Amino acid sequence: MISLPLFSLLTDVAVLAQHGPSDVLITGLTLDSREAGPGIAFCALRGTATDGHKFIEIAVGQGLAAVICEEFPATMNPATAYVLVKDSAEALAHMASAFHGHPSRQLQLVGITGTNGKTTCVTLLHKLLRELGYHAGLLSTVQNQIDEEVIPATHTTPDAIRLNALLARMVAAGCTHACMEVSSHAVAQHRVTGLRFVGGVFTNLTHDHLDYHGTFDNYLKAKKGFFDALPKTAFAITNADDKRGPVMLQNTAARRETYSLRGAATFRARLIANEVHGLHLEIDGREILFRLIGVFNAYNLLAVYGAAVLLGEDPMEVLTILSGLTTAPGRFEPVVSEKQRVTGIIDYAHTPDALENVLQTLHEIRQPSQQIITVVGCGGNRDAAKRPIMANLAARLSNKVILTADNPRFEDPLEILAQMQAGVTAPDAAKVQTVADRREAIRTAVALAGPDDIVLVVGKGHENYQEIRGVKAPFDDKLILTEIFAELNK
């Protein structure tokens, strides 16, 4: 069991005041008062739903060792250490890193951020590093990994305590490298504060998470904050073709690099062909065939290539390995019915830009006779502004559309669907129907498909559940589509 003096965890924390004993030993950290107990330091965080300061008295009553807070309580237990800080979340991140021995400093840690492409990029980079012979860790929306050991993921970026614990497990397992998705929430909530990154990658920035950030400018600043915090020893590589790409590098101390399909950049690619069997690209003067499909994946491959080269890897070896890799689960993932000759595509696209990219890719690779039948929904208790936009895009770029439930959470699915339907214009109205039950929506799309048609199911990707009224019930788009194909093949 780890047991460290409180003061040793506060080395990088700006302490405003202290009260009570200063020699307490800390055996664990928590931001949940229900986990408080002897030896535990409770960090009172101000969240969007609740304020941890309200639970300080309860936590102290459970015999904890220390309280980290932004405001001292009215009464204080003389046996408990109280530490006053400006920002509890920031303090927690530094303390979590120190508690686990600063594991990020013992890894070649690369962070990837952006609206779309994060999961594909970190998955490709992790696979690439493993193929290059390194022991490597992965932190992603789909799953966390320590080499081959899979650890379920609950958030794109875990809280600072769990994040540093995972990084420490990677170090203990002999990992030399780690790659992780860095969400805008993680930056804004200081989950990645205190970590030492050797590199940061920016994919793109489009409309998302405004339910949390409030404005697009706040969302942009959260992403940019990751690059602003990189040390001068790190590299920062950005998508030069995204209009916000150069913004990410404005204030970073890191080495600034770029990648592009359209103009001058450190790492350049030229699209030769984008076909159903994969991409044909010229990268830095070398022509390579890749198994991934779509222009968006050309950017993902180029970003990973650039990051690997900046890590010091041989360019030709990197390209050779990348050419044989497949995408992350639920990212443009095919499910084929041989008997019906129908191709299903499962994708996580849950933003307008991601949906448009997927549909444009299908238009680029399909034959003129092939129909695109799209099943799409929007999550509840999230950014509602994108709902009519998503439906409009699906209707314009598909032959047929089934609007359905995604994860309605605590919202009425029919109300979400009505908001989506409002985005469908008169010329496209005949293409669109609503089937609230997601399984039946997928079944309907398959029934509408003829030989060689494409059924696109978007929004949930790798997720294996559907959340309704706070309950997560098993639901896997890929599994359901596979089952429906099997039923029809009997």
N, C-alpha and C positions, 0 to 999 in steps of 0.2 A: 504494500500500500504506500502511495506517495504521501509524505507528511513534510510540509515546508513551513517555515516561519512566515507570518503574514507580510512582514516588511520586505521579504525577498521577492514577493509577487508584485510589489508596488514600485519597483525600480523605474519602470517606464510610465508610471501613472502620475499625473499632476494632482497631488493631494492638496485640498484646500484646508482641511482641518481633520483632527483625529480626536476620538474620545474613548476612554476605557483602556484596557490592557493592550500593550503593543507587542507582547511576546507570545501571542497565541499561535498554535500550530494549525495549519490548514490541510485537511485531508481530501477536500473536494470543493467544487464550485457549483452553484446552481442559480438559475434565474426563476425557479419555481419554488414558492414558499412551501409547497407540500413535500419537497425533497429536503427541506432543512433538517438539521440534526447536529449532534456533537461533531466538532471538527469542520463543519461546513461554513463556507462564506457565501452569504446570500446577496446577490446583486439586484437591487430594486430598479427595474427598467421601466421607463415610461413608454408604453406601447400604444398602438392605435385603438385597441379595444379596452385596455385596462391599464392601471398604473400600479406597478409593483410596490410603490411606497405604501399603499393601502394595506399591504400584507406583512409589513415589517414586524409588527407586534406579534402576529401569529407565528412568524418564523422564529423570532426570539424566544417565544414560549416553548419551542421545540428543542431548545438547548444549543442553538448554533454558536459558532465561534466568532463570526464577524458579519457586519452589515456594510455593504458598499452602497451609498445613496447620494442623491443630489440635494437632499434636504433632511436634516436631522429630525427624528420624531420628537414629539413633545416630552416624552419620558424615555430615559435610556437605562438599560440594565447594566449595572456596574461590572458584571462579569463578561459582558460582550464588548468586542471592539467595534467601534463605529468609524467609518472612513467617509469623509465628505469629498465628493468630486464634482466637477462641472458636468460630466456626461458619464452616466453609469455604464452605458453600452460600450463606449470607448474604453473605459477602465476595465470592464470585463474581458474585452478582447486581449488587452495587454496581459492581464492576469492569467488568462487561459493559456496564452502562449508560454508565459514563464512557468506556469504550473507543470506543463508537459515538456519542459526543457527546450523551448523554442525549436520545435521540430522542423519548421519551414526553413530554418537556417542550415539544416543538414540535408536539404533536398534541392534539386534543380526544379523549382516550382514555376510552372507557366500558367497564367490565368487568361481565360478567353471570355470576352464580353461582347455584347451586341444584342440586337433583338432576335434575329434569326441566325441559325447556323452554329450556335455555341455547342450544342450536344454533338452534332456531326463532327465538328472540328476536334473537340476534346477526345471523342471516341477514336477518330482516325489517328490523332497524335499518340494516344495511349497504345493503340495497336502497333503503330510504327515503332515506338520506343521498345516495345516487347520484341518485335521482330529484329530490331537492331541488337538485341541481346541484353537489354537493361531490365532490371527489376523496377517496375513502375507502378504508381498508384493513380487512380482515376476518381474524380468527384464530379458527378454529372446528374442531370435531371432524371435520367433513366435508372442509373445504378451507380454505386460506389464500388471500387475494386482495389484490392491489394494484390498485385500480380493477377492470379486467376481466381482468388477468393472474391466472391460477389457479396456485397453488403447492400441491402435494400436502401433506396434513397427516399427521403420524405420531403425534402426541399431541394431546389436547384443548388443552393448553397446552405449547408447546415449552420446552426447557431455557432458562435465562437467556441463554446465549450466542446461540443461534439466535433467541430471541424478540427480543432487542435488535437483532440483525442485520436481522430482518424489519421491525421498526419503523423502523430507519434507512433501509431501502430504500423504505419508504412515504414518509418525509420527502423523500428524494431524488427520488421520482417526483411530488412536489408535493401529496401528500395533506395535508389539513387535519384529517381525522377518522379515527379507527380504533375498531373495536368488537371485543371479544374475549371468549371464554369463559374463565372463571377456575375451574379445577377445584380441588377440595379438596387434591389431591396438589400442585398448583402452589403453593398457599399454604403447606402444611406443609413443602415442600421449598425454599421461598424463591425459586421461579422468578420471581415477580412483585415481589419485594422491590426497592425502588429505582425502580419505575415511578411516574410521577405520573398519577393518574387524575383526570378531571374529574367522573366519576360512577360509581356502582356500583348494580347492580340485583340484587335477590334474587327468585327465582321461587318456590321451595318446597323443603322438605327431607323426604325419606323414606328408607327403608332402602336403603343402597347402600355399597359400598366398605369394608365392615367387615373384609374380608380384609386391608386395608392399615391402617386406622385403629384396629382392635381393638374399639372401643366406639362406640356411637352418639354419646355425649357428645364423644368426640375428633373425630368427623366434624363435629359441629355447631360445635365450637370452631374447626376449620380454616376452615369457611365464614365464621364470625363474624370470624375474624382478618383477612379481606379488608376488612371494613367498619371494624374497629378501626384499620386503618392509613390510611384515607382522610383527606386533609387537610381543614381547615375550609373551604377554598375549593371543595370538591367537593359534589355532592349524593349522597344515599343514599336509594334508593327501594325499599320492601319490600312484599311481598304481605301485606296486613293480614288476609287470610282464612286464611293458614297460621299455625298456632299457634306456629311458631318465627319467624315474620316479625318481630314486635316485638323479639325477642331480638337480631336482627342489628343493631338500631339502638341498643342499650343504651349502648355505650361509644364510639360513633363521634363524631368531631369534625365530621363533615360535616353539611350541611343535611339534616334528616330529613323524608322524604316517604313517602306510602303510596298504594297502589291497592287497589281492592276491588270485588267484585260483590255483596257482601252487606251492607256497612255503611258507616259514615262513613269517608271517606278523602280525600286530596288529589285523587285521580283516581278517579271513580266510573263504573261501567258497569251497565246493566240489560239482562239477557238477554231479548229479545223473542221470538226464534225461533232454533232450532238445527236446520237441515234439511240434506238431502243436497246442496243447491246452495250452502250457506254459512250464515253467522251474520248475524242481524239484531240489532244492539245499539244501545242509547242510551248515548252517552258524553258526559258533561258537558252533557246537555240536547240533544244532536244525535243524530238517528237515522241510522244508517249500515248498509249492507249490505256484508258482507265475503265473500271467496271461501273463507276457511278454515272448517273444520268443527270443532265440538266445544267444550265448555265450557273445556277446558284451553287451547284456542287463543284463547278470549275473554280469558283471563288473559294469555296471551302478547301479544296485540294491545294490551291495556291497559297492560302494562308498557312496551312499546316506545313507545306514545303518550306515556306519562308521561315517559320518558327524553328523547324528542325535544322536548317542551315545555320541560322543564328545561334543555335545551341552547339554548333561546331561539327555537325554531321556532314558526311560526304554527299554532295548534291545528286550524283548519279545513283548512289545506293539508295538514297531517300526516294527518288522517283521510281526506281525499280520496285521497291516494296509497296509504295503507294498505289502502283498500277494494279496490284492484286488484291487490294483491300475492299471490303464492302462497307456499306453505311451502317449507322446506328439503328437499333430496333425502332420501328415506327416512323422512320424518316424515309419517305418515298420507297416503302417496302412492298414488293410485289407478292400477290397471292393469285395463283393461276388455276383456272378450271380447264383442264385439258379437254374434257368431253364437250363442254359448252363453248370452248374457245373464247372464254371471257377472262380478261385480265383485271384483277383487283389491285388497287394501290392504297396502302394505308399510310397516312401522313399526319404529323402533329400540327400542321398549319392551323394556327388559331388567331392569326392576325391578318389584316387585309393584304399586306405585302407578301406574307408567306403563301397565302392562298393564291394570289395572282401569280407568284413565281411557279408554283406547282402546276397550275392550269396552263400557263404559257409554255412550260416544259412539255406537257402532254400534247399541246398543239404542235410543238416543234418536231415531236417524234412519231406522232400518229399518222396513219394513212387517211386520205380524204374520206373514205367510206366508214371509218371508225367513229362511233358516237362516244362522247364523254358524258357519263351520268354521275353527278356529284351528290354525295350525302354530306350535309354540313349543318352544324349547330353552333351556338355560342354559349359560353359558360355563364352561370348566374352569379350575382354579387361581384361582378367584375366590370370592367369598362364597357358601358352600354352603348357608347357612341359608335363603336365599330360594328354593331349588329346589322343595321341596314346596309352598311358598306360591304360587309361580307356577303350578304344575300345578293346584292346588286352585282358584285364581281362573279359569283357563282353562276348567276342567271345569264350574264353576258357572255361568259367564256365556256359554258357547258351546253350540251344539247338538251339535257334534262336535269332537273334539280329536285332533290328531296330535302326540305328543311325539317330538322328534327332536334331532339334534345341532345345536349352535350352533358355537362355537369350542372344541372340547374341550381344545385345547392339549396339555398333557402328562398329562391324566387319561384314564381309560378312558371312552369315551362311554356304554357300557352301564351303568357304575356311576352316572354322572350321571343317566341316565334312570331307573334304579331309585330314586334318591333323589327324583326328581320324582314318580314314580308313587306313592311312599309318601304323598304329600299328597292323593291323590285318594280321596274318601270313597265308601263303598258305593253310595249313591244315584246317583252320577255315573260309576261304573266302566264301565258299558256304553257311554258316550259316547266313551271314550278308547282309543286304540290307539297302539302304539309302532312307529315306522319310523326306525331309526337313521340311514340315509342321507338327508340333507336334501333332495336333489333328488327322491328317490322319495317323501319325505313330502309335498312340495309337489304332486307328480303325484297322489298318493293323495287329497289334499284336493280338488283340482280334479275328480277322478273322482267324488267323493262329492257334489259340488255340483250342484244342479238349477238351472233357469232362475231368475234374479233373486237367487240366493244370493250370500253374501259370503264370500270366502276371505281370511282375515287371516293374514299371514305376519309374525311379529314376532321381534325380538331382534338382527337385524343391520342393518336399515335401509339406510344408504348404503354399508356395507362391501362391497367387491368381492373379498373373499377368505374362505377358511375355513382356520383354523390348526389343524393336526393334527400332533402330535409335533414341534413346532418348525418345521414347514414351512407356509408360506402358499401355498395353491393358489387359483387364480382361482375365485371363486364370488360371484355377484351375484343376490340373491333376485329383484329386479325383472326382470333379464334372463332368469332361468330361468322365472319365471312367464309372462313374455311369450312365450318359446319354446314352453312347454307349451300355451298358448292357441293359438299359431299352428299347432302340430301338429294339434290337434283341430279347427281351422277348415278344414283342407285337404279 
